[in-house]
Amino acid sequence: MTTVPPFGVLTAPPDWRTVDFISDLHLMPEEPATFAAWSLFMAESPADAIFILGDLFEAWIGDDAALPGSFDGECAQVLDRTAARVPVYFMHGNRDFLVGAPFLAELGVQLLSDPTVLDWAGRRTLLTHGDLLCTEDVAYQQFRREVRSDAWQRAVLARPLAERQVMAQQMRAQSMAAQAQGVVYTDIDAPLARAWLAAADARTLIHGHIHRPGDHVLGHGADGQPLTQVVLSDWHIAGSDHRAQVLRLSSDGQLERIDLGPM
C-alpha cells in the first residue's frame, strides 16, 4: 500500500461563497468544441474560485510550446484572462505534469500540491487528481515514479521543441484510439483513500482521473460521520458523446453538478 503523502493546505478567504472544480478536460487541438466550452466556462463562471484538478491538457510537452498563435498559447491566454478576474488553482495530472510553476505564476495561476486540503467555512475537503490512489495499476505507478523524477523531466525538456511536438501528436493519437476502444480506468484504493481522509482530518475527497463521475460512501470516520468520495467528470464534446460537467461547492457544504450544454 502506498504511504500517506504530505498534504498541502489552502485556507480559503472567509468571503468565498462558491467554488468550481473541473478536471480531465484533456484539451487538444483535435477537439475544438471542448476548448470552446472550457473557454466560455472560464469567462462566465460566477464562482469565487476555480480549481483545475489535473489533466487540463491531453499532452503538455513544455511551457516553451505555448507560443503566440499556437493551441497551447491560446489555452494560456484563457488561463491568464480568468486569473485576472478570479483565483484559479491548478493541480498536475498524469497528462500535464510538465506544466511549470514559473509559467503558471506568470499567468497568475496558483499551483497546488497533490494532495491538498481545502480548509473553508469550517470544513476540510481533500483534493487530489486521483492517480496516486489507483494502486492496483502497478505498471502505471512505476511509470509515474519515473516520469515525475527530475532527471526524466530534464532529459525530455532538453529535446528540441519540434521533437516534443511530434511526441505530443503521438500521445494524442494513442489516447483517441484508447477512447474509441472504451478504455476503463482503474478505480481508487478505498482503504487508502480512508487513510488519507483520516490523516487530513477531512470527510470529503474530491478527485478526477478515473472518468466515472459520481458520489460514493467510502465508509465512516472515527467520529462515525460518513466519508464521501466525489469523482469529477471528464470532458469530451464530439458528436453524440457529450460530457462537460462542473462541480460547484458552496460554503454551506452543498455540492451541485452542473452539466454545460452543447456548444
Secondary structure, DSSP 8 states (H G I E B T S, - for coil): -------EEEE--TT--EEEEE----B-TT-HHHHHHHHHHHHH--SSEEEEES-SBS----GGG--TTSHHHHHHHHHHHHHTTS-EEEE--SS-TT--HHHHHHHT-EEE-SSEEEEETTEEEEEE-SGGG-TT-HHHHHHHHHHTSHHHHHHHHTS-HHHHHHHHHHHHHHHHHHHHTT-------HHHHHHHHHHHT-SEEEE-SS---EEEEEEE-TTS-EEEEEE----EEETTEEE-EEEEEETTS-EEEEE----
